[in-house]
Every structure is written in C-alpha cells, then in structure tokens.
Amino acid sequence: MDKNLSTETAAETALPDRYSDVLTLLKEGRKRIAEEKCRALLAETPEDPDALALLASIVVESGRLEEAEQLLGYALKLAPTEPTPWMNLGRLLQQAGRWGDAMDHYHHAATLFPAHAGIAATLGQLYQRANRFTDAEAQYRRALENRPIPAYHMQLGMVLLRQERTDEAVEELQTAIKGNPNLAAAYGNLGNAEQKRGNIEAAAAAYEKAVALNPKDTLSYVSFGMARLKLGAAREAAEIFERALATHGPERRAAAWLPFARAQEFGDMPSGYRAEIGNLVSRATLTPPEGYASLADLNSALAKALKEDPTVTWEPLGKATRKGGQTGLLLDAPREPFIAFEKSLRRAIDAHFDSIKPQPGHPYRGQVPKTYHLDLWGTLLSEGGHQHSHIHVGGWMSGVYYVALPPALGTGEGSHDGWIEFGHPPPEFDAKFEPKTIAYEPREGDALFFPSYLFHRTLPFSGDVQRISLAFDVKPTSWR
C-alpha cells in the first residue's frame, strides 16, 4: 500500500519540461529552493493541477499535511475526470492515517473509474487492512480484469489465504511467480500458504528463495527461521532470529520466537524469561475523558456501542478469537464514545512512554515513540470464550483495556479463568519444554501495555455475562 505522497507521484503524469528544474532540485535535496521555484511557476499558471500536485509533494515532506490536502483538493476540482488527482489525494489520506476517509475516497474513485486497475487494487488493500476480505477480493479481481500483472495475482493470493482458501491462494501466488520469477514477495506469501497446508519443507524453500531475491526481506527471513524450527532445527532457527535482530533491529516475530527456539534446543525456557515479562507488562488506570463523569459512565457507553457495532464478526477468520466476536478498526471512522476513549488512552500511553528509560539494543526499550498511529478494535467473549496465544506483528506496543467483565472471573483458589496470560506458545507449536507464564487479572477501567512481540492469550471463563475489552496497537511514526 502506498504510504507516502512523493515527488514521484506528481511525476507520474509526465510533467511538462518547464517543471524539470524543480524535479532536478528535489533530486539534489534542495527542497527549499525547489519549493520557491514551484510556487513561482504556480503563480504563472495558478489553475495547473500538475503544478499543484508537485507543490503538494514538496510540502508534505515537511509534515504540512493540511496544506498539501488543500492543494490536492484544488487540483481535484480542476481535473475531476482525471484519475491521477484522485490517487494523489488518496495517498495523502493514507499517509495521514485517515483510513476511513481514504476508503470512502477510493470507493468514489473506483465508481468513477471502474477500469482503472491501480485504483481498484488500492481500494482492495484498504479493504484488506480493515479485514473486509471478500470486498478486497472483488477489487483485486477487478484490477486483474483490467491489468493482469503478477503483483495483483500476488495480492489476490494474499487475501484468499486470509479467507482460508489456501489451495486457491497457492494457485494465484504461483501464477504471480510464473509471470515474474523475481517477485520476492510472492515467494514469501507462497511460504505462508504452504505452511498453512502443512507443507513445511516447501514453505522453508519458498522463504529461502524470497530472501535470496531480496536480502532485506526480514519477514521472509524470520519466517524461514520459524519453518526451520518446525522442522526440528531449533539451533539454526535461534541463530536466524538472533541475526535478524542484530541486522534488522526490533523485528517482532524474531523477538517473539527466539526464547522458544532456545527452549526447544535446550529443553527449558531461558532463565529470567518470566521476570522479563513481568518487567515489560505495565498496568495503567485511565482517567475519565471530558464529557464523562467517571470511568463507569465511559465503560457503560463503550459496552453499549460495542454490542451494537455493525462490524462485529463472530470468530473472524485469521484471528485468535474463539467463542466471541471482534469488531473492525474503530478509529478508521471515529465516533463517540471511541473519540473520547482515544484521548484518554493516549494520555495514558504518553505517560507510559515518559516512564521508559531507553536501553540501546533492546527490541522494545531500545527507542521510545514520539508520534504514533493507533489501531483500536473491540472483543466480546461469551461463556467459554478465549483467544489462543498470539502476537501482534503489525504493532510496536500493544494493549488491552477492560470495558466490562463477568463477576466470577478468577474466583476460587488459584483460578485464572478469564485472565490474560503471557508466555505460552501458540497452539500449533509442539513445545518440548514447560512454558513459563504470567497471568494478569483484568480490572474494569484498567489498561495493560506490553510489547507487541509478547505471546499472550485469554483464558476461558464461565458465566452468562460477556467479557468486553478494547485491544489496540501502537504504530510509531517518529521516535524521541
């Protein structure tokens, strides 16, 4: 998915020669002079959509997103029947993290330009991000109808895999590879599909090919290590994870699987593992946001909104939730009471970041976010509901806030029913060691913060009252 509005975006429209000086200045890194030159050209032709887009691509690199949006909005008004202004503005909305607005924007564009493969594919990516896999599939198929390129076959294969249609996914990914044997990402996703089918050796071979084609493909490199671990090569897997962390920084899955690989090698978890978890999990009690007299009032509003949320899916495909429902991303189209909750949550997160003392080289405490995007979703578990052990690959820090809890959680001596537990391997992993875990009691109004790479699960509970929580991922956009 396009994350940045760059000068290449404006250049896609084959700009006239009179803009060549501006592009040259940008390539030389002389952005201030390039901006002055572009503004001078725009003064001569103020209704030139190409000049507006070029200027927007310059100012956005300085973080002036609002000005860039105004420029691109004006360019779109000047050329509403051209697809490029629509795509330029859509990219900006994505960069700003306004996912709901971006989805609406591309949906409109796809209606106007039904034969434009790039618009369809981007809308498919947005649907995929929102876990709307059927809608994403339809857009990727539309893109392929108009432009049957390997990259679109790969994207279709990815979304088919998310729908558990593994054989179809393999077929699409192999088509992508046949069309472009050097498409490293297709091999990486083929590895994921083969792993789903239980063909671990084939998965390992696909991951190895992906890394050979793209040595910077950390995801495939770590996946190769995970496949080797499943094939019994624990020491080799641990060495792969260690190299990934040393070479590529805080890679989530490498940090998650390294202690399990060492435990598989030696038959016991590394010493201090449980203590490390205890040092990394933090609890915070939120303060009521403006407009709510107490956390109880906020939680009552949150529970009502979550129970009525139209995006709730029971046991969604590809997710850890069992005997429960999960919403879509609640901040993509913000509304109350989630707007108020986000403000309260961000205050708590920022206070937590203030307390972290950076530890160079640590996969979590090595650096502290300055700005970040938040992904937020709700989980509603019924009796017997739980989440199997998982990590959040897309996050840097993750967490959970407890909205409403059954009265009988964890009652009885030694009972942890309904608690959250850290440190247990996922169910498909055949551990040859005794896990070392820590369980935390949920409390209404409290949030737990933890590194996204910590394996965690929710333990089943009894009772006819739902266990309602909000989960979130912090995705840094800059560092302190």
N, C-alpha and C positions, 0 to 999 in steps of 0.2 A: 504494500500500500504506500502511495506517495505520502511522505511525512513533511516534506519541505517544499516551499514555493521558491524555486531557484531562478537564476537568470536563464537557465536552460529552458524553463517553461516559456518565457517570453520568446526565446529564440526559436521555439518550435514552429512559430508562424512564419518563418522565413522573412525576417525583418528587412526592410529596405536598407540599402548601403549607407544611408545617412546615419544609421544607428551603429555602424561598425566601430566608430571611435569609442562609444560608450561601452560596447562589449569588450573592446581591447583593454580599456581602463579597468574593467572589472576583472578580467583575467590576470591583470598585473597587480590586483589587490588594491588599487587606488579608488576606493569606493566613494570617498567624499567628492573627488573631482568628477567621477562618473555620475554621481547624483546631480551635481551642478550642471553638467553638460546635458543630462537627460531633461532636467527642468527647463533649460533654455530651449531645447528642441520642442518640448511640450508647449512652451509659451507661443511658439510659432504656429503650432497645429494643436490647439487645446482639445479637439474632439477626435484625436487619433487613438483608437483603442490599443494599438500596439505600443505606443509610447506610454500610455497609462499602465499597461501590464509590465512594461520594462521598469518603470519607476517603482511600481509596487514590489517587484522582485528585488529591488535595491533596498528599499526602506524596511522590508520585512526582516532582512538580515540584521538590522539594528534593533529588532524587537518591537517596531512600531506597527503592530498588527492592525490597530484600529484605522490608522491612515492607509495602510495597504488595502484593507477591506473597502474603504471609501473609494479608492482609486479603481479597484477591480469592479466594484458595483457600478461605477460610472461607465467603465469600459463595456460592461454587460448591457447597460441601457443603450449604448451607442451601436452595439452589434449583437442584438438578441438572437439573431438567426444563425450565428456562427458558434460552433461547439467549443472553440478554444477559450473564449471568455468564461463560459460556464465551468470548464475544467480548472481554469486558473483560480476562480473564486472557491470552487470546491476544495482544491488543495489547501487553500488558506484556512478554510473552516476546519479541515482535518488537523492542520498544524496547531491551531488554537485549541484543539481538544473539544471542539463543539460538535460532537459526533452526531447528535440528533439533528442539528441544523444541516450538517454535511449530508446525512442520509436523505433528508427532505429535499435538499438542493439537487442531489444526483438523481433522485427519483423523478423530479420535474424534468431534469435534463434528459433522462432516458426516455421520457414520454415525448419530448420534442425531437429527439434524435434517436429513433429506435434502431437505426442501422449503424450506430457508432459503437464499435467494439470496445474502445477504451472506456467510454462512459459506463457501459454495461458491466465491464469487468471491475471497475472501481466500485460501483454500487454493490456488486457481488461481494467484494472484500468488506464493505461496510456491513452488509447483512451477516457475513460470516463472523465478524467481530462481535455482533450482537446475538450470536448463537441462533440466527434465523437461517438454518442450513438449507431448508427447502427453497426459500427465496433466493439464497445465494446461488444454489444450483441452477435455478432458472436463468439468472443473469449470466452465469458463466456459459451456459448453453447458447444464450443469445449472442454472446461475444464470439463464440466459436462459429456460429452460423455466418457471421459477417467477416470474421478474420480467423481462420483455423490455424493458429500458431501454437507451438509447443508450450509456451508459458500458460496459455489458457487451458490446455489439456491438463497441465500440472495443477492449476488452481481448482479445476473441476474434480480432479482426483483427490485433492485435499478435503474438499467439502463432502465428497462421497464417503471418505474414510470417517469423517466426523458423524456420519449417519449410520455407521456400522455396516456399510455396503462395501465390504473390503475387496471382494473379487472385482467389482466394477471399478473401484479405485485403482487397483493394480493395473487393470487394462488401460485406464486413462494415463497413468503415470508411465507405463511402458510406451504408449503412443507418443507421449512428450519426449521420451528419451530417443525413440526412433527418429523423431523429427529433429532433435538436437542432442546428439550424443555427449555434448559438453555441458549440458544443463545440470550443474551440480545439485541444485535444489531438488530436482526431480528424483535424483538418486536418494537424497536424504529422505524425502517423503515416501519413496518406494520402500526404503528400510523400515519406516514406521508401519507401512501396510503389511509387509512380510512378517514383521514382529507380531502384528495383530493376528495373522493367520497361523502363528506358531512356528514359522519358518525362520528360526533364529540365525542359522548359518547364512541363509540368503539375505537376511536383514543385515548381518555383520558385513557381508560382501558389498551390499549397496552403500552402507555408511562409509566403508573404506574407500569406495570409488568416489563418493561425494567429496571426501576430504582430499583425495588425490587431485581432483579437479579444482578444488578451492580450499587451500590450506587454512584460510581464515574462517572456514565454516565451523565455528565452535560447537554449534548444536549437533551437527553430524558427528563431530569428533567425540563428544561426550556420549552420544547415542551408540557409537561404536564401542566405547568402553562399557556401556550398560549391556550391550549384546554379548561382549566377551565375558562379562560377569555371569550372565545367564548360562553361558556355555561352560562355566566352571573355571574360567581363567581369572580367579579373583586377584591375584597379584598383578597380572597385566592390566586388569581393569583399574586397580588402585593407582598404578603408575600413570595411566592415561588421565585419570581425574586430577592427579597432582600436577601433571604437565599442563593440563587445561587451565587450572587455577593460576599456575605460575606464569603462563604465557598470555592468557586472555583475561585475567582479572577475576572478579567475583561471579563466575558462571554458576547459575543457580543449581542446576542438576549435578554438576561436579561436586559442589559443596555438600549437596544432599546425600549423594551416594558414596562418597569417599569413606566415611566411617563404616558403612555397611560392607563395603568391599574389603576393608581391613579386617572387620569382624569375621567375614566369610573366610578370609585367608587364615586367620589365627584361631578361629573358633570362639571368640569372645569380643564384646564391644571394647573399643579403646577406653583406657582408664580416663576418668574425668568427663565422659560424654554426658552423663546425666547432669553433672554440675554445670557443664557448658550450656545445656538447655536452660537450666534454671537462671543462668546469668543473662540469657538472651530474651527470655519471655518477660514482658512487663505488663502490669495492670494499671489502668487509669480509670477513675470515676469521672464521667463527663459532667459538665455544668449545664444547667438548662439554658437553651438559646433564647434570644429575645422573642417574646410572644408566648412563652410557655412558663407557667408559674413554678413548675417542678419537673423533674425527670419523669415522674409518674404520668404527668399530663403529656409530655412528649412521647413516652412509650405507648400510651393509650392511642395517640394519633398515629404513630408508626405502625402499631399492630393492626389497626383498622385499615390503613392504606395498603399494607402488605397482603392482608387477607383478600382485599378487593382488587389487587393489581391484576390487570388483564394479561400480563406477560408470564404469569406463574405457569411453569411446566412441571408435571409430576415425573419424578425420576428422569431428568433430562439426559439425553444421550451424551456420552463422553464426559459426564460429571460424576462426582463421588457420592452424590445424594441418593439414599435408598429410603423407601417408605416416607417420602417427603417431596415437597415442591420447591422450585427455585425460580426466582424472577429473572427478568432480563436486567440490563445495566440501568440502574435507576437515575443516574446523573446525565445520561445521554439527552434526555428531555426533562430537565429538572422541574419539579413541582413540590408543593408543600405536602407533607411535613419534611420531605427529604432535603429541601433547600436549607431549612433551619438546622436540621441534623448535621448537614455537611459543615456548616460554620462551627458548630460545637465540636465536631470531630476534628476539624483542622486545628482548632485551638489546642486540643489535647495532643495531637500529633506533633505540632510545632514545639510544645513544651517538652515532649519526649525527646525530640531531636536536640533541643538545647541541653539535655542531660547527658548526651552521648559524648564521651571523650574519644576522639579518633584513635584507632590503633592501626598503624600502617601495615598493610598486607592482610588484614583480617577480611574475610569475604563479606562481612556485614558492617562491622565498625571501622572499616578502612577509610570510609568517607561518609559524610552526612549530607543529605539532600538540602538544597536551598529552596528550590521550587519543584513542584510535582503535580502530576495529574492524579486524580482519584477515580478508580473504578469501584462501584458500590452495587451490591445485589443482596436480595433477601433470601432466607432459607426458612421454610416452615416444615418442621418434622412432626409426624403423628406417632402414635404408640409404636414402639419398636424401631422408630426412625433413627438413622445414623448416617454418618459419612465415613467411607473407608479411608484408609491412610493415603494422603496425597500431599503434594506441594503445589505452590503457585508459580509456575515457570515465568509468567509474564510480569510478576511483581518484584520489587526490591524489598519492601516491608509489607507484610500482610497483617490482617487483624480481624477480630470479630467483636461485635457489640451485641449485648443481650437485651432484647426488647421485652420478651415475655417468656416465663419459664413455668413448667409444671411444678406443683408444690412438693412433689415427692422425689425430686432429683437427689441422688446420692444419699438417701436415707438408709439407715442401717449401718452397722459397724463395717468399715472397710469398703462400703459400696461407693462406686464412682459412676453409677448409672446417669447417663446424660451429660457427663463431664466431657471436657476436651482433653485429649491425651496426645503428648508429643513423644516422638522417638520410635514409633513402631513402623516396621517396613510395610509396604503395600501388600495386599493380599496375594498378588500373583508371584511374589518373590519367595523362593524356597530358602528361608533362612536356616543356616546351620549353627546358629548361636541363639542365646537367650536375649531378647531385646531389653534394653534399659530405658524405661519410660517414666514420664512425669505427667500426672493428671492435674488439671486445674478446675476448680469449681466455678461454674457460671454464676454470675450475680447480675440481676437486672440493674441497668444503668452503668455497668462496667464495660470497658473495652480491654481486650488483650492485644498487645502488639508483639510481633515476632518476625524474624527473618523469613522471607518467602520460601527459603530452601529447607526449612524445618518440616519434616514429615509430621503430619498431625491427623487425627481422626476424632469423630464424635462417637461416644459410646451409646449403645441403645438404651432406652428407658421405657418404663411402663406408665400407663395412665392415659386418660382421655383428654388431657389438656395439651395443646400444641406447644412445642418448643420453638420460639420465633427469634431469629437473630439476623443481624446485618453483617455481611462479610465485605472486606474491602482490600484492594491492592493499592499501594503507593508506588507510582511510577515516576522516578525523578526526571526532571527536565534540566536541572542545573545543580551544581554542588557548592557547598560552603567553602 
